Amino acid sequence: MSTTASTATTNNIVELQAKDLPAHCPNPAMPLWSSHPRVYLDLSHGGTATCSYCGTQYKLAAGVVLKAH
């Protein structure tokens, strides 16, 4: 499964690029039948986050830097 925004692996880990931010779940690669309310994810603490609805893990790709506002 692939999208233009992120790469998903078989372990439910989605690697995010800078263009994918702000991160949210469900992501565009998820099938419509498995949708849940959209949740924005905070990746500012260690570059990882887990969706509280479905357990999908998100992480920043190597070299991606969060920009503060």
Secondary structure, 3 states (H helix, E strand, C coil): CECCCEEECCCCEEEECHHHCCCEECCCCCCHHHCCCCEECCCCCCCEEECCCCCCEEEECCCCCCCCC
